[in-house]
Amino acid sequence: MLIVDTILIILLVGVDQFIKHAVVANIALGGEHPLIPGVLSLTHLRNNGAAWSILQGQMWFFAVIAVVALGIMGYFFWQYQRDQNHRLEELGLALMMAGTIGNFIDRLTQGYVVDMFQLDFINFPIFNFADSCLTVGVILIAIGVYLADRREAK
């Protein structure tokens, strides 16, 4: 499964970078383009912080955190490769690694992360595809850990 997961990570990072480049090329900074009126818009923003723009301008901090996080995720990813009972956690880690790499590329090459997805029906921070990968990955890991605990309890 290592090859499949590696291909998945590369594919997700590629999708993330493609979306970011398309937004930068086609929507002016601060500009907005409705995708699903009243639900979802593309809004071109630069974020030099983390979620909700916290810790703005701390690129060195994010670089260190990304490298450490990738190391830790890589360790657990490798451990889960040997146990098919943890496939959900393995998939979650692949998504988290893709999201971390996607945003890390932006920070290294531009000094900020390009965000674009705006939920029009709720006041929520604008995010990107890499952020979505991270979120879905965390959810999959939480579900996988819950199911593993249930298996062990039986």
N, C-alpha and C positions, 0 to 999 in steps of 0.2 A: 504493500500500500504506500510505501515511501515515494515511489515514482508518481503515483496518482496524486498524492497530496502535494508533492513538489510542483507538479504541473498545475494543480488547482491554485496554489499560491502565486505562481508566475502569471497565470491567467487573470486572477483577481487584481494583482498589482497592475497588470496591463490595462484592464478595464478602468481601474481608478485613474491611472495616468491619462488614458484616452479621454475620459469624461472631463477631467480638469483642463486638459489642453483645448478641448472643444469649447468649453465655457469661456476660457481666456480669449480664444480666437474669435468668438462670436457674440459675446455679451460684454459690454463696457463695464469697467469696474464700478460697482454699485448699481448696475443695471439689472432689470428684472424681466423675465420672460415666463408667462404662465404656461404650464404644461397641462394641468387639469384645473380649470378655473375654480377658485374657492377652496382648492385642496392642496395643490402642489405647484410651486413655481421654481424656476432656476434663477438664482440671484448670485451674481459674481462678487464674492468678498475675499479679502485677504485676512488671514488670522495668524498673527505671530505669537499667539498664546496657545493655551489648551482649550478644553471645552469651556464654553461661556467666556472665552477670551481671558481666562485667568492666567497669571504669570506671563503677561505679554513681554516680548523681547528677551526672554531667557533661553535663547537657542542652545547654549552650552548645556543647560540643565536638561532640555528635551533630548539632546543628542546622547547624553550619558544614560538617561532613563530608557531611551529606545534600545541602546546597545545592551544594557543590563536585562531589560525585559525580553529582548530577542534571545539572549543567552538562556534565561530561565525557561522561556517557552520552548526553545529548542531542546533543552534537557528533557522536559516532560513529554514533548512530542516524540523524542527518541524512545523514552520509556514506554509510551503507549503503543509504539510500533510493534512491540513484542507481545501484546496482549489484546486479542480481538474483542474482549469484553469491554474495552474502553474506546470503541470506534467513534462514539459521539464526542467524547472529550478530544480525541485526536482531530476530528473535523473542526471542532471549536477552536483548537489551538492553531490549525492551519488558517482559519479565517482571521484570528487575532494576529497571527504573524503577517498575513497579507496586509491587513489594515495598518499595522505598525510600520511595515516597510513602505507602504504607499505614502503615508504622511511624513516619514523620515526622509524620503527622496525629496519631497517638497522643501522641507526645512533645510536640507543640505544644499540644494540647488538654487533656492530662491530666498531663503530666510523667513519664509512664511508658508502656511498651508492654504490652498485654495479651497474655499467652501462654496457650496452652490444650492443645496436642497433646502427649500423653505416650505414648511408646512403652514399653509395659509389659514387653516381652521383653528389653529392653536398658537399661542405665543411660546415658541420653542426656538432655541438657537439654531441657526443655519448650519448645516453639516455637509459632509461629503461621503462618497462611496466607501472610502477607507474607514470612516467612523462607523458606517453601517456594518461593515465586516467585523469590526471590533465588537460592536454591540451584539450582533447575532452570535459571534463566537463565544462571548461570555454567557449568553443564554444557553447555548448548546452545552457548554461545560457544566453549568449549574444543573441542567436536566440530566446530563450523564452522571454526575456525582450523585444526584438524588437516586437515580435508577440503580447505580452500583451499590449504594447503601441499602437499598431495598433488597437487592440480590443477596448481599452478605447477611442481612437479617433473617433470611429464609433459611 
